[in-house]
Amino acid sequence: MAKKIWFSDLATVIGVPDRTLRQAWRAFCVEYCLTLTPRQANAKYQELFFGWLHQQADQDHDAQAPPAAARARRQQQVACAKAVTALEQLIATYGFDAVLTEVVEVICAPRGRLVFRPFPRDPHAP
């Protein structure tokens, strides 16, 4: 990129307003104790700035990941609790054996996730 326009081209390429990129440049200069304008930056400082931008983006992504993962875990816990409640209601209404063989096995076995073999019952047991 030409020295005069590399900064504007970068703003266009990464899709951020020029003003936002200038704020990032100022933060970069503060962090590295530099007193350069974008126009004064040689290729070495431009590459250093690119790396710094990537680092900032990674930090932003990492900061957003834990809340998203925690939210997904909470949603999964709620969904599982609802499923357990529904199964308990079915068991109370139809009995454990019926729910196991007619619901759980029917849904899970075709997916290859559950192979259910009922325990052989003693024909003389009550």
C-alpha positions in Angstrom: 0.0 0.0 0.0 1.2 3.5 -0.8 2.3 5.4 2.3 -0.4 8.0 1.9 -3.3 5.7 1.5 -2.5 2.5 3.4 -4.6 3.5 6.4 -7.7 4.5 4.4 -7.4 1.3 2.3 -7.1 -0.8 5.5 -10.3 0.9 6.9 -12.1 0.0 3.6 -10.8 -3.6 3.5 -11.7 -4.5 7.1 -14.9 -2.6 6.9 -14.6 -0.1 9.8 -15.0 3.6 9.7 -11.8 5.6 9.3 -12.5 7.3 12.7 -12.7 3.9 14.5 -9.4 2.8 12.9 -7.8 6.1 13.9 -8.9 5.5 17.5 -7.3 2.0 17.3 -4.1 3.6 15.9 -4.0 6.0 18.9 -4.5 3.1 21.4 -1.8 1.1 19.5 0.6 4.1 19.8 -0.1 4.5 23.5 0.5 0.8 24.1 3.8 0.8 22.2 4.8 4.3 23.4 4.9 5.7 19.8 4.4 9.2 18.5 3.7 8.3 14.9 0.9 9.3 12.6 -0.4 6.6 10.2 1.4 8.5 7.4 4.7 8.3 9.2 4.5 4.6 9.8 6.9 2.5 7.8 6.2 -1.1 6.8 7.6 -2.4 10.1 5.1 -0.3 12.1 2.3 -1.1 9.7 2.8 -4.9 10.2 3.1 -4.4 14.0 -0.3 -2.5 13.9 -1.9 -5.3 11.8 -0.7 -7.9 14.4 -2.0 -5.6 17.2 -5.4 -5.4 15.5 -5.6 -9.2 15.2 -4.6 -9.5 18.9 -7.4 -7.1 19.9 -9.9 -9.0 17.8 -8.9 -12.3 19.4 -9.2 -10.7 22.9 -12.7 -9.4 22.1 -13.7 -12.9 20.7 -12.3 -14.6 23.8 -14.1 -12.2 26.1 -17.4 -13.0 24.4 -16.9 -16.8 24.3 -17.3 -17.6 28.0 -20.7 -15.8 28.4 -22.0 -17.5 25.2 -20.8 -20.9 26.4 -22.3 -20.4 29.8 -25.6 -19.3 28.2 -25.6 -22.4 26.0 -24.9 -24.6 29.1 -27.8 -23.0 31.0 -30.1 -23.5 28.0 -29.1 -27.1 27.8 -29.7 -27.6 31.5 -33.2 -26.1 31.2 -34.0 -28.2 28.2 -32.8 -31.4 30.0 -34.8 -30.5 33.1 -37.9 -30.1 31.0 -37.3 -33.4 29.3 -36.8 -35.2 32.6 -40.1 -33.7 33.9 -41.9 -34.9 30.8 -40.4 -38.4 31.1 -41.4 -38.5 34.8 -45.0 -37.5 33.9 -45.1 -40.3 31.2 -43.7 -42.8 33.7 -46.3 -41.8 36.3 -49.1 -42.2 33.7 -48.0 -45.2 31.7 -45.3 -47.0 33.8 -41.6 -47.3 33.6 -41.5 -50.3 31.3 -43.9 -48.8 28.7 -42.0 -45.5 28.6 -38.6 -47.2 28.3 -39.7 -49.6 25.5 -42.2 -47.5 23.7 -40.6 -44.0 24.0 -37.0 -44.1 24.9 -36.0 -47.1 22.8 -38.1 -46.0 19.8 -36.5 -42.6 19.7 -32.9 -43.5 20.6 -32.3 -46.9 19.0 -32.7 -45.8 15.3 -30.0 -43.2 16.1 -27.6 -45.9 17.3 -27.3 -44.3 20.7 -29.1 -46.8 22.8 -29.3 -50.5 22.6 -31.9 -51.6 25.1 -32.1 -55.2 26.1 -34.7 -55.7 28.9 -33.6 -57.9 31.7 -35.2 -61.3 31.4 -37.9 -61.6 34.0 -38.4 -64.6 36.1 -41.7 -66.0 35.0 -42.4 -67.1 38.6 -41.7 -63.6 40.0 -44.6 -61.5 41.2 
